[in-house]
Amino acid sequence: MARKKVLVLGGNFGGLTAALAVDHELGGDVDVRVVSDSDHFLFNPSLIWLPFGKRKAADITFPLAPTFEAHGVDFVHAEATHLDLPGRKVTTSAGTYGYDYLVIATGYRNDYTVVPGLGPGGNAYGITTLEDAIRAGEGWQRFLEAPGDIVVGATQGAGCFGAAYEYLFNMSHQLRKAGLKKRVKLSFVSPEPFLGHFGIGGLPHGEGLLGMFLKKEGITAHMDVGVARVEDGRVVLADDQAITFSYAMFVPPFLGQEVVRAATEIADAKGYVKVRDTYQTAAYDDVYAVGIAAAVPVPWQTSTPLGIPKTGFPTERMAHVAAKNIAAQIRGEQPRAHEEFGDMPAVCVMDAGNNGVIILADKMLPPRKHGVLIPGPQAHAMKVAFEKYFLWKARHGYVSLP
Ligand SMILES: Cc1cc2nc3c(=O)[nH]c(=O)nc-3n(C[C@H](O)[C@H](O)[C@H](O)COP(=O)(O)OP(=O)(O)OC[C@H]3O[C@@H](n4cnc5c(N)ncnc54)[C@H](O)[C@@H]3O)c2cc1C
C-alpha cells in the first residue's frame, strides 16, 4: 500500500512539532512534507529582548532544512497560496502538492489596520515579527540619543498581552541601566479590563501583583481603553486622552493568513480555522489546524475587545493531539486524542529584565481549580534557560521531550 502523505503548512512551533511528531508516531512509515514561507525557525518569545541588543536574530533562529532532513521530512521553502480542500491539494509558490492529511500551522499576521498610525513606516514600533523587532531596536538606539517619554501597550483586539507586559518591564529595566529612569515617564495602555487579565481572565492576586510592579517601576497604566490613532509623537486613546511620546510600541491584534481566510469552508472572518477538540477542522476529517491558526472563541465580552493569547505551550499540545490523530487515522483507527484549548494548563513566564513572574494554572481559561503567580528573579533565569532548552530541543527535532 502506498505510504500516506501528510502535508504541513508552516514550520514554527505548531508546524515543526506536528510534522516531526506524526513521523515519530508512525516510526517513519509516512511521507511528511513541510511547506513554510520562512526557511528559519523563530523563537518569538525572545523578540522582547532583541530591540535592546540582548539577542541578535541569529541567537533566536535556526535554519529549518537540516532539522527536517535529519528526520526524513521533506522541507519546501515556499508560500502556500491556495488550498483546494475537496481536491486534497495545496498550491504553493514552488508547485502544487497533494496530501492525504493536511495540517495548517500558518500562525498569525499583524492586523495594523485596527489603529491608524501603526505598522511599518507608522508612528509606533512593534515587536511581534523579527523585522518589527529589528526596527524597534533601531528606534531604541535613536531614542537613547534623544530620550523622552515612552508608551508601551496593546491595542483593542490584541491577545498577546504577555509580550506587551514583558516589553514594558524590560523597557523600565533598560531605562534604569541607561541612567534614564528618573527622566522618562513610562505609560502602559491596554484593552484588558484590569491589570494582569492577560486575555485569560486573570489569576488570583494577579491584579494586585501587577499593580505593585507598576507602582514600584513608576509606570502609569491606562486600562480598559482602545487606541484611536497614533500620531507622530502622540497617541490618542479612544476616550480622547492624549499621551505624548518619543518612543512607542504597541502589540496589535493578530489575524490568520490570507490563504487560510480565503478557504471559507474552514475559516472564520479573521482567517482562523474552526476546529474540533481533535484539531480536525469542523468541515474535513483529514484537515487539521494547530497553534495560532486554530480558532479559539473568546469566552467573555469586555467593553474594549480583547483577543486570546494562543501561546507556545498550547500550540505544542495541539500539534501533538493532531499528530496522534493523524497517525490513528493512517492506522485505520478512530482519531481519539482530544483536548480543548481552555482545558490545557497555563504555563508561562513573564520576564521583566532581571526579574519576572512565573504563571501557572491548571487551565488556560476559567473556571480553574488552581492558579498561581510566582514573582522573583528566578523567573528571568527560567525564561533564559527555557529559551536555550527549547531552541536545542526544536533544532534537534526532539519534539517528544516536554
Ligand atoms: C513577541 C512575542 C512574544 C511571545 N512570548 C511568548 C512566551 O513568552 N511564551 C509562549 O508560550 N508564547 C509566546 N508567544 C507566542 C508564541 O510565539 C506562539 O504561540 C507561537 O509562535 C505559535 O506558533 P505557530 O506555529 O502557531 O505560529 P507561528 O509561530 O506564527 O508560525 C507560523 C509559521 O507559518 C509560516 N507561514 C505563514 N504563512 C504561510 C504560508 N502562506 N505558507 C507557508 N508558510 C506560512 C510562517 O512563516 C511561520 O514560520 C509570543 C509571541 C510573540 C509574537
The ligand as an SDF file (V2000), in Angstrom:
LIG
                    3D

 53 58  0  0  0  0  0  0  0  0999 V2000
    6.6200   38.9220   20.9030 C   0  0  0  0  0  0  0  0  0  0  0  0
    6.0470   37.5870   21.2560 C   0  0  0  0  0  0  0  0  0  0  0  0
    6.3230   37.0270   22.4860 C   0  0  0  0  0  0  0  0  0  0  0  0
    5.7910   35.7820   22.8350 C   0  0  0  0  0  0  0  0  0  0  0  0
    6.0880   35.2580   24.0480 N   0  0  0  0  0  0  0  0  0  0  0  0
    5.6530   34.0230   24.3690 C   0  0  0  0  0  0  0  0  0  0  0  0
    6.0240   33.4240   25.5990 C   0  0  0  0  0  0  0  0  0  0  0  0
    6.7390   34.0170   26.4120 O   0  0  0  0  0  0  0  0  0  0  0  0
    5.5650   32.1760   25.8530 N   0  0  0  0  0  0  0  0  0  0  0  0
    4.7890   31.4920   24.9740 C   0  0  0  0  0  0  0  0  0  0  0  0
    4.4000   30.3470   25.2470 O   0  0  0  0  0  0  0  0  0  0  0  0
    4.3980   32.0440   23.8030 N   0  0  0  0  0  0  0  0  0  0  0  0
    4.8130   33.2870   23.4800 C   0  0  0  0  0  0  0  0  0  0  0  0
    4.4580   33.8450   22.2830 N   0  0  0  0  0  0  0  0  0  0  0  0
    3.5260   33.1120   21.4190 C   0  0  0  0  0  0  0  0  0  0  0  0
    4.2190   32.0880   20.5370 C   0  0  0  0  0  0  0  0  0  0  0  0
    5.2160   32.7210   19.7910 O   0  0  0  0  0  0  0  0  0  0  0  0
    3.1480   31.4720   19.6290 C   0  0  0  0  0  0  0  0  0  0  0  0
    2.3230   30.6780   20.4320 O   0  0  0  0  0  0  0  0  0  0  0  0
    3.7560   30.6040   18.5420 C   0  0  0  0  0  0  0  0  0  0  0  0
    4.5860   31.3620   17.7050 O   0  0  0  0  0  0  0  0  0  0  0  0
    2.6420   29.9680   17.7420 C   0  0  0  0  0  0  0  0  0  0  0  0
    3.2060   29.0850   16.8230 O   0  0  0  0  0  0  0  0  0  0  0  0
    2.5110   28.7630   15.4350 P   0  0  0  0  0  0  0  0  0  0  0  0
    3.3670   27.6950   14.8180 O   0  0  0  0  0  0  0  0  0  0  0  0
    1.0770   28.5120   15.6250 O   0  0  0  0  0  0  0  0  0  0  0  0
    2.5890   30.0980   14.5890 O   0  0  0  0  0  0  0  0  0  0  0  0
    3.8340   30.9650   14.0990 P   0  0  0  0  0  0  0  0  0  0  0  0
    4.9070   30.9890   15.1110 O   0  0  0  0  0  0  0  0  0  0  0  0
    3.2440   32.2420   13.6350 O   0  0  0  0  0  0  0  0  0  0  0  0
    4.3850   30.1640   12.8350 O   0  0  0  0  0  0  0  0  0  0  0  0
    3.7110   30.1200   11.6210 C   0  0  0  0  0  0  0  0  0  0  0  0
    4.6980   29.7260   10.5320 C   0  0  0  0  0  0  0  0  0  0  0  0
    3.9600   29.5810    9.2970 O   0  0  0  0  0  0  0  0  0  0  0  0
    4.6450   30.2390    8.2590 C   0  0  0  0  0  0  0  0  0  0  0  0
    3.6560   30.6700    7.2670 N   0  0  0  0  0  0  0  0  0  0  0  0
    2.7620   31.6840    7.3840 C   0  0  0  0  0  0  0  0  0  0  0  0
    2.0120   31.7790    6.2690 N   0  0  0  0  0  0  0  0  0  0  0  0
    2.4420   30.8150    5.4240 C   0  0  0  0  0  0  0  0  0  0  0  0
    2.0630   30.4210    4.1120 C   0  0  0  0  0  0  0  0  0  0  0  0
    1.0990   31.0310    3.4370 N   0  0  0  0  0  0  0  0  0  0  0  0
    2.7400   29.3830    3.5520 N   0  0  0  0  0  0  0  0  0  0  0  0
    3.7090   28.7420    4.2220 C   0  0  0  0  0  0  0  0  0  0  0  0
    4.1240   29.0960    5.4600 N   0  0  0  0  0  0  0  0  0  0  0  0
    3.4870   30.1020    6.0580 C   0  0  0  0  0  0  0  0  0  0  0  0
    5.3430   31.4190    8.9440 C   0  0  0  0  0  0  0  0  0  0  0  0
    6.4490   31.8650    8.2110 O   0  0  0  0  0  0  0  0  0  0  0  0
    5.7490   30.7910   10.2900 C   0  0  0  0  0  0  0  0  0  0  0  0
    7.0110   30.1880   10.1950 O   0  0  0  0  0  0  0  0  0  0  0  0
    4.9570   35.0920   21.9150 C   0  0  0  0  0  0  0  0  0  0  0  0
    4.6840   35.6520   20.6770 C   0  0  0  0  0  0  0  0  0  0  0  0
    5.2140   36.8780   20.3330 C   0  0  0  0  0  0  0  0  0  0  0  0
    4.9130   37.4720   18.9900 C   0  0  0  0  0  0  0  0  0  0  0  0
  1  2  1  0
  2  3  1  0
  2 52  2  0
  3  4  2  0
  4  5  1  0
  4 50  1  0
  5  6  2  0
  6  7  1  0
  6 13  1  0
  7  8  2  0
  7  9  1  0
  9 10  1  0
 10 11  2  0
 10 12  1  0
 12 13  2  0
 13 14  1  0
 14 15  1  0
 14 50  1  0
 15 16  1  0
 16 17  1  0
 16 18  1  0
 18 19  1  0
 18 20  1  0
 20 21  1  0
 20 22  1  0
 22 23  1  0
 23 24  1  0
 24 25  2  0
 24 26  1  0
 24 27  1  0
 27 28  1  0
 28 29  2  0
 28 30  1  0
 28 31  1  0
 31 32  1  0
 32 33  1  0
 33 34  1  0
 33 48  1  0
 34 35  1  0
 35 36  1  0
 35 46  1  0
 36 37  1  0
 36 45  1  0
 37 38  2  0
 38 39  1  0
 39 40  1  0
 39 45  2  0
 40 41  1  0
 40 42  2  0
 42 43  1  0
 43 44  2  0
 44 45  1  0
 46 47  1  0
 46 48  1  0
 48 49  1  0
 50 51  2  0
 51 52  1  0
 52 53  1  0
M  END
$$$$
